[in-house]
Amino acid sequence: MIRYYLLVMGIFLALGLIPKSHRLMNALAAGNGLLHLVMSCTALLMFDLPGRLGESLYLDHLNLYVELITALGFSAAAFYARGYTDSLMEAGELDPKNLKTFYLAFNLLLVTSTVALFSDNLALFWIFAELTTVCAAMLVAILSARENIDAALKYVFIVSGAMLFAFLGLVFLFTLSEQTLGEGTLNWTVLAVHASEFSPALLLASFTFTFIGFGAKAGVAPFHTWLPDAYARAPSVSAILSGLMQNLGIYGIIRMYALLRESSAAPQASSILIAAGVFSIALASFSMFQQRNLKRLIAFSSVEHMGLLLIGIGIGTPIALFWTLYYMLVHILVKETLLFSAGILHRQYRSNMRENMKDVFKLQPMAAWCLILGSIAIVGMPPFPLFPAKYFILLESAIVSPYMTLAVLLMLILAAASFANFLLKAFSKVTVEEENEKEEHRHITRTPAGTGENAKELSTGKAGYEKSRLAGQYMVKDGMKVPTIFMLALALALGFYFPDSLRDLLDAIILELGYV
Amino acid sequence: MIDPLFLEGIIKVLFVFVLISAGLIISTRNLSSVLTTYTIQSFLLSAVSFLLYMIDGKGQLLLLAGLTLASKVILIPYFISRIEEKIKIGRDLHFAYLEPTPSLLLSIGLILLSYTFLSRVFEGLPLSRLFFFGAVIGLSLTLMGMLVMFSRKKVITKALGYLSMENGVLMFGLFVTELPFIIEVLIIIDLIILVMLTTILAVGMDSSIEEYRQKFRKLQIWTGVESL
C-alpha cells in the first residue's frame, strides 16, 4: 500500500514540475493539502479503526488525528503561500527560478510526513521523519541568503544529529524485541502488545535515546536551538511548515511513551519528560522576555508550548493526555494565525524588529488585530480554546507536584507579559501628529474666511496627508487574509463549542493507547 | 576456512584504527585529510562487516559491506571532494568551543562513558565480548562525531562529523543486532540526500570565492538585526 501511495504521489509531484504559472503550482499545492485533508476525514469516517493498509501502513485514531492537523495546516499555508511568495519575488528576495523547488519541497514535506505518521514500523517512521527535516530545511534555505542557509544548516545538523541518537534507541528496541519474541521487530503494534515483557532498563535506555531525537524534532529545550533561527530567518510559510513538523516529534514521543506505560520504567520516563518540559518552559519564557524580534518571540512561544505538551504527556493520566492532544490542534491554529500576521507585518516593514514597526493600525489593521487576538489566544485567555487545555494540564500536573504547577504558572505569566510588552511597544508607535497639526494650521491661516470652506479644506488636507502616509502601505492579497482569519475564527469557534465528534475522537485515541 | 579467533583478532585491531580515525577527524585542520580519514573510516567499517560475514556466514553482512563500500567509500567522498574543489578552501582552522587537545581528552572521557553506560545496560543480554566492544566503539564514534559537529566551524567539516556519527550508529547496529537489510538501505539513501543538501548549501557558506560572498551579502535584510 505504501508503494502505491508513494507511486501516486510521485506521479503527482512529477506533474507538479510541469506547469510554469505560479497560480497552477499553487493550486496543486493547495489541492495536495485538501486531498490529504479529505482522505484523512474519509478514513476517519469510513474505516474500521484501528486497521491496517497493506503490510506497513497502520491506521488508528491518533495518526489520523495528527494527519488531520497537519493537512489542515498545510492547506492554509498553501493558500497563504501564493500572495506571500509573489511579494517575495516582487521584492527580488526570492529568485523565480527557485519557485519550483519551493513547491516541490512543500508538497514533498506533506507526503513524507504522511508516510511517517502512518507507518507502523518505527524505523520507517524514523526515516521519513528525517526526510521531512530535509524538505523543511530546503524550504528554510529557499531564499538562498546567507542567513537562511545558516539557519537551514543548523536545522539539519541539530535535528538529524539528534535523530541518529533516536536510531540508536530503535536499535535497543529491536534487540529487546529479538530477545523477548525470538524475532526482532520494530512494528509499533507488535511492540505495544509485548512491551510489558521487556526489560525495563533497556526500555528506558531506548526511550531516552529516542526522546533525544524526537525531542529535537519537536524543538524541546535543550535541543531547541535551531528553532528561533529557522522561525526568524526563514520566510513565514517555511516557518509554519517547520512548526507543523514539531507535531511529528510530539507524535513520536506519545507513541514511545505509550510503549513504556505498562513497564516499571514508566515513572523514570515521566520524570524525563516533565523535567524537559519544565526546562523548555523556563528557558522559553525567559528568552521571550524583552524579545524585540517578533518571529523569535513566536518561536520561543513554540518552545514553551512544546514544553507544556511534554508535561501533559509525562503526567500520564488520561485527562492530561486528552487535553494534550486537544492542545496540539488548537496550538497549530493559533500559531498559524500569529505567523501569518507576522509574515504580513514583515512584508510591510521588511523587518521583524519591534523598533521598525510604526503606525501598525493604520497600515495593517487586519494583521495587527489578528496578532493581538492571536496573542491573547496563545497565552491562554478565555474564550480561546487554549485556556481549558492549559487549565486542565496544569490541574493534572498538581498530581505530580503542586510546586511545579505554581512554577509553571508563573513562567506562563511571564510569557504572557512578554507578549503584552511586545505588542504594547510595537503597536503604540504612531507617527507624531505634530506635522499633521502644523499642516492643518497652515490651511486654517490661509483661508480665514468662511467656516464651511475651512472645514472642507481641512478634510481634504487630512486626506492628502493620509494618502502620502499610506503610500508605503503593503497591499495584502485576499489569499493571505483569508487563511489568517479562517484559522483564528476556527480557534475562536472551538473555544465556544467543543464538538462531540472531536471528543469521541480524542477518547478513542486514549483508549487505543491503552490509557483507560 | 580461516580460524574465527584470528578474524576476531583482526576485528579488534580494526577497532583501534576506527578510534584513531575518529580522533583524527576531531583534530585535523586540513580539509582534504579530514575527508581521507572519513573514507578510511568507512572502509574500515566495510572491512569489519566483511570479516563478520567470514565468521557468521550471513549473506546480509556481505551485502552491507558492499553497500558501505559503494556509498561511503566511493560515492559520498567523491561528491564531497568535488564540492571542496569548488569552494577552494583547503583548511578549517577555527574551532568553536573546543581546541583539538581538550576535545581529544573529552573523547577519551566519552569512550569511558559509553563503556560504563553500555556495560550497565547490556547486563542481561547474551552479548559476547567482541560484540560488546563493537557496541562501545560504535557509541563512542557517534559521540565523537557529535563533538566534531559542535566544535568545527566550516559546514563541510560539520557534515563529515555527521557522517562519522552515522558510521558509529551503523557500527553499533552491526554489533548489537541485525537490522533488516531494507532499513540499512533506506538509511544510506537518507544519508546521501542529506549530504547532497548540506554540501550544496555549504557552497554558499564556506566559499572563499568573492563572487559567492557578494551574492549572499545582497540579501541581508532577513537577519532582522541589521535590517533597514
Interface residues (C-beta under 8 A of the other chain):
Chain A: E93 A123 L124 I127 E130 L131 V134 A137 M138 A141 L143 S144 A145 R146 E147 N148 I149 D150 A152 L153 V156 F157 S160 G161 L164 F165 F167 L168 V171 F172 F174 T175 E178 Q179 G184 S199 A201 L202 A205 A232 R233 N293 K295 R296 R350 S351 N352 M353 N356
Chain B: R120 V121 E123 G124 L125 L139 T142 M146 M149 V155 K158 Y162 M165 E166 V169 F172 G173 V176 T177 E178 L179 P180 I183 L186 I187 D190 I193 L194 L197 T198 L201 A202 G204 M205 K215 F216 R217 K218 L219 Q220 I221 W222 T223 G224 V225 S227 L228
